[in-house]
Amino acid sequence: MKRFLLLIAFVFFAAYSFGQSPQIDSIKHAIRISVDRKAKLGAMLRLCEMFETLPKDTLWKYALEAKKLAAGLKDTQSMSLAVIAQANAYLEWDNVDSAKALIATELPKYKPADAATRDIYFKLRHLKLDCISANTDYKDAIEEAYHIIQEAEKYKDSLAIAESYNSLSIYKYEMDFTNEAIAFGLKGLALTSPNPHYYDIIINLSGNLAEYYYYAGKLDSAMYFADKTYNLSDQTGYLRFKSWALQKKSAIYLKAKQYKKAEATELESMQYEAEIDGKEPREDDLVALADVYNKMQEFDKAIKVINDGLAYYNLPKNISPHAKNDTTQHVVQRIYLYKMLARSYHFKGDSKDYEATLEKIINMTDAVYQSNSAQAIADFETKYEVQKKEATIAQQQLALVRENYLFYGSVIIAILGAVIALFTFREVRRKQKLKLQRLHEEEKLLAEKAVADAEETERRRIAADLHDNLGAQLSFIKRNVNFIIDQPAGFSKEDERKYLDSVNDIAQSAMIDLRETLWVLNKDEVSTQEFADKLKSYLKQQLMGKDMIKWDFKEHIQQDWRLPSGEVMHLFRIVQELISNIIKHAEAGQIHIEFNSSSPDTYQLEVYDNGKGFDLDNKYDGHYGLENIQKRVKEISAKLRITSTPDEGTRIVLTKEY
């Protein structure tokens, strides 16, 4: 406890005694002593360019002062640079709408053909790109990034191209395409050179590559780029990136089980953050430090770190008046912290506080969903009124929506084709390998054939899964899209919207199923903890919109161990079938899912609902869900127990012992 209090005291003293980086202090000094207004304005704009290392309120203050000075000097370009700084401040507060409004006013003033103002033009274009991606609209963001690259290539602006590749790498990473993210990051880095003109983008690219390589499990490469980010940030005075590089190094040390190094590095990272933001902690720092303490089995320290952060964030006075005018983003950030708090209570064995925290997370999640639903209804009503008054614009928007759904359907088909091509390639390679083995090891022929038959059976099972799930979903999408395109007589806009919403729901469901399938296929084995976490995420996606059904998921894993990926796929499909049956037939108001593993080589999966139940002795024509489940249970050599009482519910327990 004393050590922790001394740390807090040191961070507070560092933040308010030593100031920020020498570079920033030097620029601030130049602002204070400048008598010439043009020189003062130039210094302010240089300071605003280092917005990542400035507190948000400080950035806002200098942006407004720069705008006032630029207006007095009638300096249009400096005014636009000040507006860019103001928009960056809005984005730091997650106030995307205000940032978009500023950019929409400034961007039409500039053209890329004007070499004197081209830099401002591309800065505004990239800010517009940041606004699009802030709403996770990756399709439009990727399209916008490629448009910027095309323009920048025309004028050989390598900096603008590198920044666009950096953005593309981020979108690919957030879409879980890590290898593509790394490729884009390296491509952007190849366009730079070691001179100050490229320092900012080199820092950004190197920091992101450290993250991508860490996620890919390539820790040596991750450490290389984290060190590169740290050294260049130290040279340029970018404390935020310096802190971020230290945080990533801490995560690498943690992965390598060098817990003391991980703790010291994360505390140093938080020191630099305190020099930027003062008392305001960052969620990722709190979670990272708590994770370190959990690995060190110092659970009380982890709990205190999170609780202290929550105490700060839960005070209304600590929400900036410039931030977005709703609390959804703040609630989501709090959920992130409460999840780590729940894990810490769980590791400590404090079941009472663990359950209370889980209940709080569920309540907060429900509140976010209800808030977003109400906002979505209000937005739809407003849009409907506008469409009635502006029929032409509404028709254009509807056509754009149709193109988006066609795009998503095409993406799914392309991914499915890639999966089939991958299976085909593996089959060809397998046959070639078997042919060589027959020539050199005839005595192993029977054994190799048995392996080949097992692999063929597994491939057919996976192909059947893909056909049964994705095939039906893609057929549904195709039929509805063709129906919309043909538009029979009397087909109204309301009908078209209904069909498009239906296509959207099925497309999203197909993408979720395919993502879970690819996640399993990319692994030879999956740990029980990974399976539990992925199952929880899958259930959340499937049940979040079912507001008439309450659900909870519990896990009890005393020792982590690994399952074959094929078995994991069967378990996913069993849960999928059970949840689908409950939603369609049970009329349940509550679903309880529990996954237990008290020792290696044994587990139990239990699903309970309080619905109307069913007679186990009856045969239901056209319903094969239970039969499919029993087949999958037999495939993995597990045991299945089903109990169902009319009007009381159904309990299904699957157990496996190796």
Summary of the structure (lengths in Angstrom):
residues: 658
radius of gyration: 28.3
end to end distance: 45.7
largest distance: 92.2
contacts: 2002
relative contact order: 0.04
helix: 75%
strand: 7%
